[in-house]
Amino acid sequence: MPENRSWSAGLREDYQRLLVEPWSPYLGVMVLVLLIALLMVRGTFWGVFGGLRLWGDWFNNAIGLGPLLNIKANLESPLLHRMSLMNIMLILGACSAALCSGQFGIFRAPKLEYLWGGLGGTLMGIGATLAGGCTTGGFFTPAMNSSPAGWVMAAGLMIGAITGLKLLMWTLDHFSWGTRSPPAVNLPLQRSFPFIGLLLAAAVGGWMFVWFRSDNEQITTRAILVGIGFCMGFVMHRSRLCFARAFREPFMTGEGEMTKAVILALAVGIPIAAIILQKKLADPYDVIPATFWLGSLVGGAIFGIGMVFAGGCASGALWRAGEGHIKLWLAVFFFAWGGSTFSGILSHWDVMARESGADNIEFTKVGIQVYLPDLLGGHAAAFSLGFGVLLIWYIWLRYNESTESFIVV
């Protein structure tokens, strides 16, 4: 006969399995694609950089640089701006997940790492400005929505990852200052972290409920973003999802698990996005950056270098900041400030100013909007091209895992 156990033992096992043990990255990307599809059904898209740039705009206005950078004096509230709100909720979702799993802490890095965090964040801000988005809005979302701008940025990210790894290894060989790890920080109430994490999730649920019942239509709409953003942060922490790893690890260790998860996400996401767009629930031109091909390639390369030094991409930096990594908080700050400042500098030359051409397709001095179904005459040709790229990427990845031919460090 089976051994009698208390009813709470089973609940503890469920808690351990769901909230403590790591999730598969494949499960993580499937949930992430579902959340992105929910956003698209409501006529919006997932992005990160726009919210970070808003934070940088607020900071530049606060220190008096706003007028010099052509930043508006009356900026939208960070709690109402769509991308900013989702970024905030992504951090809170990751924080809740880290608390629930007992992985939250104040993680200090060696002094040299803070320099790399600031440098990497600044480069990511510059790269995202040129590419019209980060690894989310410049690569993943455009690629999922059948724009070649995403694939070109992916090529730039690979170039940047290779260059960044070589530069980083050179610095490690030539710099000895600031490489000693500081002692760990012991936090009070660590045994209460799981309870605090669940309490934070409940508080966010209450926030979402109050906003959803508001008479203000904008507040009601933002309530959905509160929930989806929080879930994204929670899922990304649990499954350790990071686009930086997907582009860095094949050239650093030969490991391709995260890359295969991203390939799977796009293989599932591209047809889902196509169905939503065909039903006209969302407009692809609202999310396709006018940066194909020059801005996407150059911006991706600069961003790729930055994410290697920072230790994470845009969304990855946010969820790791929510986990308590001080270096990533620094990287996020310089990402936001660098993106705002560089955007302001380029505005003086109208480099990123959008103009409309034939069929109202927008273009800038670094590229143009391209939507493959319109360019190639339908979704069949666009699917063939997109899935062809994914297949080539997967075959190359498997070859590299077997031979380690492309490891550069």
Sequence and secondary structure as in RCSB ss.txt:
>XXXX:A:sequence
MPENRSWSAGLREDYQRLLVEPWSPYLGVMVLVLLIALLMVRGTFWGVFGGLRLWGDWFNNAIGLGPLLNIKANL
ESPLLHRMSLMNIMLILGACSAALCSGQFGIFRAPKLEYLWGGLGGTLMGIGATLAGGCTTGGFFTPAMNSSPAG
WVMAAGLMIGAITGLKLLMWTLDHFSWGTRSPPAVNLPLQRSFPFIGLLLAAAVGGWMFVWFRSDNEQITTRAIL
VGIGFCMGFVMHRSRLCFARAFREPFMTGEGEMTKAVILALAVGIPIAAIILQKKLADPYDVIPATFWLGSLVGG
AIFGIGMVFAGGCASGALWRAGEGHIKLWLAVFFFAWGGSTFSGILSHWDVMARESGADNIEFTKVGIQVYLPDL
LGGHAAAFSLGFGVLLIWYIWLRYNESTESFIVV
>XXXX:A:secstr
      HHHHHHHHHIIIIIS   HHHHHHHHHHHHHHHHHTT    SHHHHHHHHHHHHHHTT TGGGT  SS 
  TTTSHHHHHHHHHHHHHHHHHHHHT    B   HHHHHHHHHHHHHHHHHHHHHTSSIIIIIIHHHHTT HHH
HHHHHHHHHHHHHHHHHHHHHHHH  TT S       TTGGGHHHHHHHHHHHHHHHHHHHHT S HHHHHHHHH
HHHHHHHHHHHHHHT  HHHHHHHHHHT   HHHHHHHHHHHHHHHHHHHHHHTTSS GGGTS S BTHHHHHHH
HHHHHHHHHHTS HHHHHHHHHHTBHHHHHHHHHHHHHHHHHHHHHHTTTSS  EE GGG EEETTEE   HHHH
HTSHHHHHHHHHHHHHHHHHHHHHHHHH TT   
